């Protein structure tokens, strides 16, 4: 963009691994995000075309929570829901990692996919300090056995400047600002429980 106030965004573009940038119009106060590489090299496979400035809200990449504006919700299976019991429902649900992105940032949570037809309200909330959550290839063996289904581990990126110092120290992320292969399926003694809220 030719003008505006620019700041590094916490998100990394999954197409080219460039740092996403936030641009704020000083006159109107409105903001949008863009990837510097994709802005100059619009990816045709994700909605870009030659000669067109390309911003995140124009992108159709299903792997990016900033793509296609802030109304698109992406989902990925994480582990079987342990609150959809046979007594309450005909079929057990699956806890899905969900993300919803916009210019104000990306929100992440994990919720049961039976929330509508079976009214399962099992939800795990990630705080605003979490800037990115991805599903790892590895699984938690203990929870996979307990829940009788694959329980995927997660990679979590953090903005430690918005977290209480004692939590940053407890999670030992002062330098890395990233948690690798954590389980949030509820295995006992997991310090990941300090990071999320449950409903």
DRENLUMPA-43836 format. One line per 8 residues: number of its first residue (from 1); their letters; for each residue x, z, y of C-alpha. Coordinates in pm, whole numbers. Last residue first. Layout:
% residues N
NUM = A = X:Z:Y | ... .
% end
This chain:
% residues 199
199 = XXXXXXXX = -1687:2938:-2483 | -1309:2959:-2478 | -1045:2970:-2203 | -698:2826:-2247 | -338:2920:-2162 | -295:3270:-2301 | -445:3146:-2628 | -140:2922:-2661 .
191 = XXXXXXXX = 46:3241:-2751 | -68:3195:-3111 | -103:3532:-3281 | -377:3423:-3520 | -463:3054:-3566 | -748:2961:-3331 | -771:2581:-3320 | -556:2573:-3004 .
183 = XXXXXXXX = -233:2470:-3177 | 79:2384:-2977 | 315:2100:-3065 | 521:2088:-2744 | 450:2283:-2425 | 577:2128:-2103 | 701:2257:-1767 | 1052:2229:-1922 .
175 = XXXXXXXX = 1240:2465:-1691 | 1017:2769:-1636 | 814:2690:-1949 | 877:3007:-2146 | 505:3070:-2213 | 543:3438:-2125 | 759:3355:-1824 | 507:3106:-1685 .
167 = XXXXXXXX = 226:3354:-1752 | 412:3631:-1564 | 481:3396:-1273 | 107:3322:-1224 | 48:2944:-1245 | 11:2689:-963 | 386:2622:-933 | 401:2581:-1312 .
159 = XXXXXXXX = 228:2244:-1300 | 196:2202:-1673 | 224:1934:-1942 | 61:2003:-2281 | 150:1837:-2614 | -112:1914:-2878 | -128:1985:-3252 | -392:1818:-3468 .
151 = XXXXXXXX = -611:2016:-3704 | -692:1802:-4009 | -983:1930:-4220 | -1079:2222:-4439 | -1108:2464:-4145 | -878:2726:-4300 | -645:2473:-4462 | -611:2263:-4147 .
143 = XXXXXXXX = -573:2584:-3947 | -271:2700:-4150 | -116:2354:-4177 | -126:2285:-3803 | -97:1907:-3771 | 172:1670:-3640 | 94:1332:-3481 | 50:1496:-3142 .
135 = XXXXXXXX = -262:1472:-2925 | -196:1445:-2552 | -276:1682:-2265 | -171:1622:-1903 | -173:1814:-1575 | -260:2164:-1697 | -248:2396:-1392 | -621:2326:-1341 .
127 = XXXXXXXX = -697:2545:-1647 | -776:2398:-1993 | -1120:2482:-2131 | -1209:2518:-2500 | -1575:2454:-2583 | -1818:2540:-2865 | -2161:2472:-2715 | -2325:2324:-3025 .
119 = XXXXXXXX = -2665:2196:-2914 | -2718:2001:-3238 | -2797:1653:-3099 | -2613:1698:-2768 | -2317:1926:-2833 | -2246:1767:-3171 | -1914:1619:-3050 | -1779:1972:-3009 .
111 = XXXXXXXX = -1570:2026:-2698 | -1206:2028:-2590 | -1125:2029:-2217 | -907:1845:-1969 | -958:1774:-1599 | -753:1506:-1424 | -672:1505:-1054 | -849:1492:-718 .
103 = XXXXXXXX = -829:1112:-715 | -1022:1094:-1038 | -994:1174:-1405 | -1212:1309:-1683 | -1051:1414:-2006 | -1192:1511:-2343 | -1015:1636:-2654 | -1280:1633:-2925 .
95 = XXXXXXXX = -1378:1916:-3160 | -1553:1761:-3458 | -1902:1858:-3569 | -2030:2001:-3893 | -2340:1831:-4032 | -2688:1962:-4105 | -2666:2239:-3851 | -2706:2611:-3800 .
87 = XXXXXXXX = -2690:2749:-4154 | -2434:2486:-4252 | -2199:2620:-3982 | -2115:2427:-3664 | -1900:2703:-3510 | -1576:2608:-3684 | -1562:2261:-3528 | -1319:2039:-3716 .
79 = XXXXXXXX = -995:1957:-3528 | -849:1730:-3255 | -1050:1407:-3225 | -982:1205:-2906 | -1220:1147:-2612 | -1208:965:-2278 | -1461:1028:-1999 | -1512:763:-1734 .
71 = XXXXXXXX = -1678:880:-1411 | -1360:934:-1208 | -1258:576:-1157 | -1171:307:-1409 | -834:452:-1511 | -717:801:-1415 | -770:940:-1767 | -533:683:-1916 .
63 = XXXXXXXX = -544:586:-2284 | -855:366:-2246 | -669:135:-2007 | -938:-29:-1789 | -755:-14:-1455 | -928:-73:-1119 | -950:297:-1031 | -576:322:-1094 .
55 = XXXXXXXX = -482:68:-828 | -369:-295:-857 | -293:-513:-554 | -402:-864:-652 | -183:-1177:-642 | -187:-1212:-1021 | -470:-1036:-1203 | -520:-689:-1346 .
47 = XXXXXXXX = -801:-574:-1576 | -609:-385:-1844 | -474:-676:-2049 | -377:-855:-1728 | -141:-573:-1628 | -97:-597:-1248 | 277:-619:-1164 | 312:-490:-806 .
39 = XXXXXXXX = 57:-207:-837 | 140:-176:-1208 | 498:-79:-1125 | 416:159:-840 | 133:328:-1037 | -164:398:-815 | -385:684:-701 | -653:700:-434 .
31 = XXXXXXXX = -725:911:-131 | -974:938:154 | -879:1137:465 | -1033:873:690 | -754:817:943 | -452:948:750 | -546:745:437 | -409:940:141 .
23 = XXXXXXXX = -200:777:-133 | -129:953:-464 | 158:819:-674 | 179:789:-1053 | 528:831:-1200 | 619:532:-1414 | 584:541:-1793 | 490:168:-1809 .
15 = XXXXXXXX = 141:160:-1960 | 86:535:-2007 | 128:595:-1631 | 252:952:-1581 | 20:1201:-1408 | 131:1488:-1181 | 95:1273:-870 | 391:1224:-635 .
7 = XXXXXXX = 286:1213:-272 | 224:934:-21 | 62:951:322 | -78:613:419 | 31:263:507 | 115:-73:349 | 0:0:0 .
% end
